[in-house]
């Protein structure tokens, strides 16, 4: 057999140097076969890159500059972050946000759990109540804030009118620091209590009835059954609710802005972190410092979420 022959000793044609092997050709065909699937998921990644990755990276780039949104950028290095660490208004916004979160999340969680327990019982029109409690969550935040501003108005508010009808002096809700925080907290509670109640209801319905029947057989009262059986089994749902409340609570903006304005009202009691970011970036047109504030907010939210995760996930002494 000559060296240039394309047929091996068994009579099978052997590939030459310029011809692709069947494995390589099959690999190309298999890759092209998955092209429709790649095209199907491509819009998500394009939108993700354009509306999430690019703004994220650009905000980091912008935080190292001073820019008013029109003129040329000036590189300032870490000057924006150094000023952020010593900015008393930023630390006050963190304090206000934490206080509002505590004043809203604790009552909201308790109310949502009580509502979920009521909806989980055998009552009529359960579907109607579920929709009614969830409606505030899908209502416009600005519209709700306008309604609550009329409710908490010092001179013409419905709440002070009710207090005056029972002989109580009017309360300066929107001109007193604690009144401002209370009004914002009540608005947050009213908006999110139904949402969390639906989540708790789903968790309650996932608990098998046999568990409660076993507790009753063992002689546990309804209160003991709730604290020793229902609440421990509801712990993952409770963890999810508190974490989501922590993340959303650190981003309070529209409620405070509509009720007390960009500066947070008297004593800046309603100045939240996101409202301070908006004030610096879009009112004073300091986009570089505003970007630095946004990264500071991101770090605070991450740390706060981790702390909440650790506290709630920590097992009890008896576990």
C-alpha positions, 0 to 999 in steps of 0.5 A: 500500500502506498503512503498516500493512500486514503484507505487503511488496511481494513478497507476503511477510508482514513481522514486526511489532514484537511478533513474534519473528523466525525467527532469535530463535525458532530460537536459543531452540529450539537452546538448549533442545535442549542442556538435556539435555546441560547437565543431564547434566554438572550433577552434576559441577559441583555436586559440584565447587562444594560439595566443592572450591570452597566448602571452598577459599574457606572455608579462605582465609576461615578463615585470617584468623580465630582460631576453635576450632570452637565459639565466635565467630570473631575476625578477626586479619588476617595474624597467622596467616600472620606466625606461620607464617613464624616457626614453627620447627615448621612449617619442621621439618615441611617439612624432614622431608617433604623428607628423607622424599621423597628417601629414598623417591622415589629408591629407589622410582623405581629399583625401579619401573623395574627391575620394569617392565623385568622385566615387559616381558620374556618371562616367565611369569605376567606378569598375576599379577605385575602384580596382585601389585605393584599390590595394596599401592597399593589396600590401606588405608594405616592397615592397612599402617602398623599392620603396619609398626609391628609390623615395625619395633618395637624389642622385638618387631619382626620386623626386629630379630628377623632382625637379632638372628638374624644377630648384629646389635644391635637398631635403635631404628627408631621411637625414633631420628630417622633410624630413624623417617624410614627406617621411613616411607620404606620404607612409602612405597616398599612402597606406591607402587613397584608403581603406578609400575612399572605406569606405567613398563611402559605407557611401555615397551610404547609404545616401538616394537620397531623402535627397539631393533632399530635400536640392536642393528643399530648395535652397541649393547649392552643397557646402551647401548640402555637409557641412549641409547634406552629412557630418553630415550623414557621421559622423559615417563613419568618426568616424570609419575611424579616429579611425582605422587610429588612431589605425593603425597610432600608430603602424607604423613600416615597413615604418620607418624601411625600409626607415631609419633603426632601429634607426630612421635615423638622429636625430631619426626623424623616430623612432616610438613607435613600431620601438623602441620596436623592436629595444630594444627587437630584436636588443639589446635582452632586451625582458623584457624592450621590453615587458614593451614598448609594454604595454606602446604602448598599453596604448598610443593607448587606450588613443589616441583612446579615445581622438579621439572618444571624439573629433569626437563624440562631438556634435556641438553647433547647435545640 
